[in-house]
Amino acid sequence: AMAPRDNAEENECVSGAQLIAEALKAQNIEYMFGIVGVPVTEVAIAAQASGIKYVGMRNEQACYAASAIGYLTGRPGVCLVVSGPGLIHALGGMANANVNCWPLIVIGGSSDRNQETMGAFQEFPQVHH
């Protein structure tokens, strides 16, 4: 269940980034490791605003660090990456967590849906639908 928002109005607009941050916080996520870029900047900001400690990384080490948190705490580590190359570079850490049965959540950015298959910036089909 989501935690109630302070001073929430009935028709308050909530961004997807805020929903992600609130959902992670409701699951007692303490840390988020990532490589911030245009498609995920708002998620990193919302996570920090909700009290999650964001640790900026420079490369795929972000996913290894997040998987290590999963190993050490038994709760999912979170890795936030940009679309395209960010997600591709996270694959090693994802495979490592999978093989070792360490809990890990990877959140990847994406181009706008109306730009799919049109060659949008760093477009990469991360989820097949």
N, C-alpha and C positions, 0 to 999 in steps of 0.2 A: 504494500500500500504506500501511496505517496504521502509524504509529510505535508500537513496543511501549510499554506503560504501565509506569512504574516501580512496583515493589512491587505489581503486579497479582496478585490472587488468581484462581484458576481460575473461580470462580462470581461474580465481582464484577459488581454491577449498574452499568451505565453509562447515564447519561441521554442523551437525544437531543441536548441542548445540548452535552454533552461530545463526542459523536460529530461534531457539526458543527464544533466548534472544532478537534478533532484532524485532521479531514479538511482544513480550511483551512490549518492549520499544516503539514501534510504537503505541501501545494502551495506552500509558502514565502510564504503571505500574511502581510504585515507590518502592514497597517492595516485597520481596520474603521470605517466611518463610520455613524452611525446616529441614530435617534430612538427612544430606549428607552421601552418601556411594558410593561404587564403581560404580554402574550403572549411577549415576547422578552427579558425581563430576564435569564433564566438563560443564554441564548446569549451575551449581552454579558459576563456574569461569567465563563463558561467560556472565552471567547475571550481575555479578559485573563489568566486563570490559565494559559493555554497560551503566553503571551508575545506575543499579537497586541495591537498598540496600538489601543485603542478611542478614537475621537474623537467625542464627543457633539455633535450639531448640534440646531438648533431647528426646522428645516423641510426642505423638499425640497432644499436645498443639499447635504444629505448624499449624495444620489445623484449630483449633479454633481461633488462632491469625490471620490467613489469612482471615477467614470468618468475623472476627471483623473488619478488614480493609475494606472489602466489605460493611459491614453495615455502617461504619463511613463515607466512601467516596462515596459510590454509584458506585464505579468502582470495577472490580473484584480483590479480593485478590488472591495471588498465593501461593500455597503450593507445595514444591518439596520434594518428598519422594523416598526412595529406593523401590525396588521391594519386593514382598512377604509381610513380616511383616510391612514394612513401609506403604504400601498401606492399609493393613488391619487396622492398627492403625489410619489411617486418616478417616475411615468410620464414626466415631462419629461426627467429625467436618463437614464432607460432609453432613451428615443427618441434622445436626443443621442448616447449611446454606440453605439447600433445604427447610426445613420446614418454615424457616423465610424469604425465598425469597431473600437471600443475595447473591450477585454475587461472585462466587468462581471458581478458576481454580486449579485443582490438576494435577500435572505432576508426573507420577510414572516411576521409572526405570524399566528395563526389562533385561532378559538374551538375549543373541544373538539369532536371529531367527533360525539359523541352529542348535541350541541346544534345541529348543522347544520340549516338551514331552519326553526329555531324562534325566530329573532330574537335570537340570542346577542349579547353586547356586541361592537360593531364587526364583526359578521359580514359577510363579503364573499367570494363564491365565487372564490378566486384561481386554483384549479386545477380544471379540469373533469375529472371522472372517471366 
